[in-house]
Amino acid sequence: MTEDFRKNAHIFVDWMADYLENINDLPVKSQVNVGQILNQIETSPPQTPTSIEVIFADFKHIIMPGITHWQHPKFFAYFPSNSSTPSLLAEMLTATLGAQCMSWQTSPAAAELEERVMQWLAKMVGLPATFKGVIQGGASIATLCALLTAREKYTDFNSNQKGLSQNNNPLIVYCSTQTHSSALKAVRIAGIGDANLRFIQTDENYQLDVNKLQLQIQVDIEAGLQPLCIIAVLGSTSSGAVDPLWEITKLTRKYGIWLHVDAAYAGTALFLAEYKHLLKGIEYVDSFVFNPHKWMFTNFDCSAFFVKDINALTKTFSVLPEYLRTKEDDKVNNYRDWGIDLGRRFRALKLWFVIRYYGVEQLKTMIRHHIELANNLALKIKDHKHFEILEPISFNIICFRYINANITDLKLLNQCNKQLLENINKSGELYLTHTELSNKIYLRLVIAQTHVEAHHVDAAWIAIQKEVASKNYNNY
Ligand SMILES: Cc1ncc(COP(=O)(O)O)c(C=O)c1O
């Protein structure tokens, strides 16, 4: 059995290396139709064994056409989920060990490495030493954990004990209209309710308007409601907008509100000296999340969640049945108590590999390179008579839209931009997604792939211009 594994693993590694080498030749976005993959997979599970050779051949013929290539250098959609070879190698080891890291005892190395690499990340970002970190599956889970902890702390841990209905004053959560939808999901799951999430308007740069926030907090207090948490965004999903953290901390301190910072994407940019000013007030923040699985060359999933009051966090999540008790419990981090999952993958290993393989300085160089590529492309888009760009661009996120003096109706122009997006993506040359800001549809281009170079961006820009020139978008 091991001999077979060894032989197949070598074949797989060759395939993996070839895939990465030749990825540029593949269409970035999968071109299959709905149901095309499903229809090729037997409706009932096989009753007898199938050889790895046959399964692998089917993987290539059935599965691969339905894959969108997230590691393609011309993947510019959503936010990236960029990986790297050190991360991949670590994932191979993690899969081989198959360790379930719910407690210190179930793999001491996993718990202690997680503790150390989270300290490394905190230093890289510039978080005060009072923050302790834990790896979560995603920023959505981290934000939910932050909200649940805030809920418990502000209700004297009574919500867990007696249920949320015991709390007479509805708890209120605040975020800007640009905050990621995971905030709404967290508010729902935490039992706070959509009606108690206040979406605060933003200024013209899509940053939370602190005056409006203060007015809303006062209205809520006067109505007998209890402000619980503000979710500030550091790098919004649409345009990379950054809420004014320092100004927000003045309110959280004045009113005693939990402050959670969602830096899921842009947290990586905080490694760079030129972005450290965005952290002004961080010492007053209660929790902070950023995703190495977005822009730090670390395979999905890996979200770094930091909290100041670890006692409140573990008191919120700790449930201790007899079978989980160990004699080291009071001396170690049992990370199952730091979040929702009991079972946990050994995710710290890939972070350790990535940070050591590149070193912090090279990571910074790679991140700066992405930002520089984005700024260079932004200048070209700005110069094109048929494109309007959203300025200033944030980090490496470019929002732009097709414009045409003959199309004055916004609805038609929006449709036109959606058609342009669809045609660009159909080409397979590159992959973009869209967003809506001030009722306008924008194409969104994020340059953050591990191996993206200027020639990839140039080729993408040529493909976009070609599409605009070849179709008569005037007919809209
Ligand atoms: C700002 C922001 N927050 C949270 C999330 C959710 O992240 P995750 O997929 O890790 O839950 C995203 C996803 O893109 C995001 O952009």
The ligand as a Gaussian input file, in Angstrom:
#p B3LYP/6-31G(d) Opt

LIG

0 1
 C      -13.537000      42.740000       4.058000
 C      -13.957000      41.290000       4.118000
 N      -14.342000      40.757000       5.278000
 C      -14.703000      39.469000       5.398000
 C      -14.684000      38.634000       4.297000
 C      -15.086000      37.194000       4.472000
 O      -13.937000      36.439000       4.460000
 P      -13.951000      34.843000       4.611000
 O      -14.246000      34.322000       3.248000
 O      -12.576000      34.500000       5.097000
 O      -15.007000      34.489000       5.589000
 C      -14.303000      39.137000       3.055000
 C      -14.287000      38.283000       1.869000
 O      -13.880000      38.643000       0.808000
 C      -13.934000      40.497000       2.965000
 O      -13.580000      41.036000       1.803000

